[in-house]
């Protein structure tokens, strides 16, 4: 029986899609192994959000080649879609599959014999209508299942390659995802994470919307938690906020990309909100549920972001009740408008701004976590006992570690929070 291993870079959507690719291999008689093992086939699902992501992909490919020189190496995902010839030129790569081709992998290859040069199957994505169902399953070891409900994006942010890599916004019928959620429940998953490029845009073409989907999913027996991965500020209505925060099943955790706290930079980015819009939204969320976890994405070093405009962002975020921030250094991406913008920021300044916001994010996370010391949180434990510890997440996305003498894997357990470390809380399981 042949062995296959997977490595996923990038977003939760990629993880869902990797799981679906994994099922193809299982159905064709393969056994899934760890990526660090010597195997017969490696599949690398890539991201191309930055130059760093591209470099990481090359690094991962080369590590697989060194480990198993005779292994068959497949590269797919956004980097493969956008730069197929570049990926194919990397020594050791045998097969490059585009965004649409990845879901029919075995139609493009069934012999798994080394190719030199690599074979490339990448179709035009501009008018893509293939959705590609994707959800977690036998091919991974997670307790939280990623369920893909949306793909592509119709927004035209000036820095982003996603529309080029994944096409226009699309989804499928609500009944399709309800059926998939039931399947996941039967497999024993307690939490599903709704994933997509622009989840808030769900159902636009069919006249449905995310709120209608959520109302159906909360009725699925066996699923105890539903988490929404990320929603754009202009798509997160008060009605949607109310439903999420007032539901017993929906996690009181919202991730809302801001990208900049300067209106001038937001204009250059072609974002669909202002800083005032964002502040009003966060204030409303916290007025409904002050314990809700609220995260955001921030890009620093964007062309035209002067020191003064960066200070605007920093000071704006300083007083905003966010629980954490994902901070990204701007990276020029080919074929995006921002790549040709004037007033590029020096790498040293980009690095400094990134570090400054990361420090602020650490402080905000600590402040948010600290308010739960002495309180109980329901924690879904995601790891088996390792070095005497278990870890998992609360509904509002607090990472909790605990010592345990029994296996709590895939169980939601009341936990008393004792203290806070840099990026997690320590707690005692309440029997």
N, C-alpha and C positions, 0 to 999 in steps of 0.2 A: 504494500500500500504506500503510495507516494505522500510526501509531506509538503505542506504549503504554509507559508508564514506571511503576515501582513504588517505593513507599517503605514499609519495614517498621519498626515500632516494637516494642520488647519482646523477648520470649524467642526461643530457637532454634525452638520450635514454630511461632511466627509466620512465621519465615523459610521453614520447610518448606512451610507452607501458601501463602505467597506464590508460591513456585516452582510449585506445582500450579495456582494461578490463572493464572500466566504461561503455562503450557502450553495452557490454554483459549484464550488470545488467539492463540498461535502457530498452533493448530489452526484458528482462524478467520481466518487470513490477516494477522494483525498482525505488525509487527516490533518487538521489544523495544529500547527506547532508554534512555538515562540519565535519571534523575529531574530533573537540572539542565537538560535540554534542553526545547525547546518541542515538545510532542507533541499528539496528538489526544485521548488518554485517559490520565488519571492514576488509579492505584489505590493507596489508602493503607490499609495493614493496621495497625490500632491496638492499643495497650495501654491498660489502665486501672488499673494497679497503684497509681497515685498521682495527686494533683492535678497534679503536674508533667507526668506522661505525657499527661493530658488537654490541658493547655496546649500541649504540644509538638505534639500532633495539630492543634490549631487553627492554630498557627504554620505547620506544613507545608502545610496546605490553603491558607492565604492566600498563601503563597509561590508555589504552583502557579497560583493564580488570577491573580496579578500577572504571572507569566511567560507564561501562555497563557490569556487571558480567555475564549476560545471553547472551551477544552478541556472535555471531559466528565469530571467528577470523581466517583469512586466511593470511598466510605469503608466499610470493614468492620472486623471484629475485635472485641475485647472492649469498647472504648469505644462502638462502634456498637451492640453488643448491649445494653449496660447503659443507655445514654442516647441512644436513637435520635432522639428529637425535638430534643434539644439539638444533636446533630450535624447534623441536617437543617436547622436554623435558621442554620447558618454560611453566609454568602454565598458562592455559587459551587458548593456541593455539589449534585450532581444525583441521586445514587443512594446509599441507605444500606442495606447488607446485613448481616443478623445472622450469628451463628456458623454456623448450618446452611445459610443461603442462599448463602454465599460460594462454595460448591463447584458451584453451579448458576447461575453468574452470567449466562450467556447465555440462560437461560430467563426472566430478569427484565428483560433489556435486550439488544436487538440493533440498535437504530437509533442509539444514542449521540447523540441530539439533546438539547440543553440542556433541563433541566426547572426550572420555577419555579412552585410549590415543588418541592423534592426529593421523589422517590419513596422510600418506606420499605418494606422487606420484612424484618421481624424477627419471628420466631416464638418462642413460649415455649420456654425452654431447660430447664426443670425436669426434664422426663422425656425428654430427648433420647436417642435411640438411634442417630442417624446418626453414623458415625465420621468420614467424610471423609478418604480416603486422601491422604497428602501426603508428597512427597519431592522432593529437588532434581532439577534436570534442565536442559533447554536454556534455561530462562528466567533463569538466573543464571550468574555467572562464578566460582563457588567451586571450590576443589579438595577441600574437605571437604563431603560431602553430608549434609544433615540429613534423617533418616528418622523420620517420625512413627510411633511404635508405641503411643501411649496418649493418651487425651484425658480431660478432666474430672477431678473430684476429689471423693472422699467424706469427706475430712477437713473439719472445721468450725472452722478457725482463726478467731479472733474478729475479725481485721483484714482478712480476705481476701475479695475479690469473685470469685475464680476459679470457685467452684461456681455462682455466679449467672450468670457469663458463659459458662461452658462445660458446665455440667451435671454429671452423675455420672460416675464413673470407668468407662471402657470401652476396649476394644481389639478386635483381630480375631485370626484364627487365625495361629499361628506361620508356617505355610506361606505366607501372604500376604506377610509381611515378608521371608522368605527369597527369594521371587520378586522382590520389589522390590530387594533387595540385589544379586541377580544382574544385574538391569537396570542398576543403578548401576555395577556392575563393568564391564559391557559398554560403558558410556559413558565409562569411563576413570577413574572416581573411585578414589582410593587409600584414603580414609578415610571412614567413615560415622559420624555422630553420632546416637545414638538419642535422640529428643526426645519430650517429652510434658509434661503438667502434673504428673503424679506417676508417673514411669517405674517406680519400684519397685513400684507397684500393678498392673503389667502382668499380664493374664490372669486376674485374680481371678474374674470371672464365668464363665470357661470351664474353670476348674480347672487352668490352666497358670500359669507364673510366669516372671519375668525370667531366672532362671538357665537354664531350659529354652530360652528364646529365644536366649540368648547361645551356648549349646552348639551350636545349629543354625547360627547366623550365622557362627561361626568357621570353618565348613566351606565357606563361599562362596569359590570361587577368584577371584582378582583383587583382592579387598578385603584390603589389608595391615594396616589399623588399624580398630578399632571402639572408639568412645569413648561412654561413657554420660554424658548431659548433667548429670543431677542425681538424687540419691536421698535420700529422707527417712531420718533416722537410725534410726527404728524398723523400717524395711524392709530395711536393709542388714545381712544376717546374716553370720556368720563364714564360712559356706560360700560365699556370694556373693563376699565379699571375697577369699577364697582363690582362687576360680576366676578372678576378674578379674586379680589380681596375678600369678598363675602362668601365665597364657596368653601366648603369643607375639604374638597379634593384638590382644588387649584392652589399651587404653592404661592405664598405671599412673597414672591421674589420676581422682580422685573429688571431686565437688562435693557437699557435704552441708550442707543448711541448718540452722543452729543457731538463729538469730534473737535469742537473748539468753543471756547467761551467768549470769542470775539465775533461780533456780527460781521465785521469786515472780512475776516477769514472765512466765516460760514458762507458769505456771498461768493468768495473766490472758489470755495469748494462745491458750490451749487447745491448746498443743502436746502431742505424744504422747511426749515424752522429757524427761529431766532433764539438768542439766549433768553429773552423774556418768555418765549413760548415754553422753553425747556424748564425754566425755574417755576413757572406756573404749574406745569404738569407734576414736577417733583413735589411741590408744596401740597398739591391736591392729594397725591398718593399718601403722603405722610399724615395728612389730616384724616384720612380714612383709616389707616393702620400704621401707627408709628413704629411698629416692630417689623414692618416689611423691609426686606433686603432690596436695595436699589443700586444697581451697578451701571457703569457707562464705559464707552470707548472714547479715547481722546487721541488725536493725532497732533504731534508737535513738529515744528520745523517745516511747516508747509510754506511754499514760495510766497513771499510777501508778508510773512508773520514776523514783523519787527519785534524788537525787545519790548516795546510798549504794548503791542498787541498780545504778545505772550503773557505779559503781566496782567492784562485784562482777563485772560483765561485763568491764570493762577488765582487771582483775587476772586473771580467769579466762583471757582470751585471751592475755594477756602471755606466759604460760608454755606455751601450747598450740602444738604443732608444725604450725601451718597454713602453707601456702605463700602464700596471699593471702586477702583478704576482700572481698566486695561489701557495701558499707555503704549502707543505705537510711535516710532520715529518715522516721519514721512520718507517714503522711498519712491523715486521716479520710476513709473511703470510705462513701458512702451505703448504707444497708441492711445494714451490718455491726454486730454487737454492740458492738465497740470504739468506734464512732463516738459512742455515748451514755455511755461510761464517764466517771466523774468523774476529777478530778485530772489534767486535761490539762496537758501540758508546754509552757511558753512557747517560741515559735519560736526565740528567741535561744539557749536552752539546747539545743534540738534541733540547731541548727546547730553549736554548740560540740562536742557529743558526736560528731556525724558527722565533723567535722574531726579530732578526737582519734583516732578509730578508723581513719580513712583514713591518717593518718600512721603509725599502728601497722601497718597493712596494707602500706604501702610498705616499712617496715623488714623485715617478715617476708618479703616477696617478694625483697628484696635479699639477705637471709640465705640463703634457699633457693637462689636463683640462684648465689650465690657459691660454694657447695660443688661446683659443676660446672666451675669455671675450671680449665683444663688437662685436661679430660676430653672424650671424644667423645660426641656425641648425634646420633641420626638425626633429621633435620629435614625435614618436609614443607613445601617452599617454596610459598607461596600467591600470591605476586605476581610479575608480570613485572619485569624490570629497570627501576627508576625512580631516576633520579639516581645510577646506579651501584650501587644496593643491591637486595638481595632480602630478604624476610622470610618466616618460617614458624614452625611450632610443633613441638616435640619431643613424644614420646609422653606425657611427664609435664607437658605444658602450659607449657613454657618458650618464650617468644617469642625467636627468634634472628634477627639481621640479619647479612648478610654482603655483602662486595663480590664482584662476579662479572662475568666476561667472557662467560659463556654463559648461556642461558636454562635455569634449573632448575625452571621452573614445573611443578607437579604431580609432582615427583620427590622421593623420600625419600633424602637424601644425608647421609653421615657428615660431621659438622662439629665442628671443634676449638674449644671455647669459650675465648676469650681474656680477656675482661673483662666487667664488668656495669655497665650504666647503670641509670637509675631504674626502667624497666619492661621492659627487654629485655637480652639478652646479645649481644655481638658475637663472631663466630666466623669461622674460615677453613674453607672447604670442602676436604675431603680427597679428592683425586682417586684 
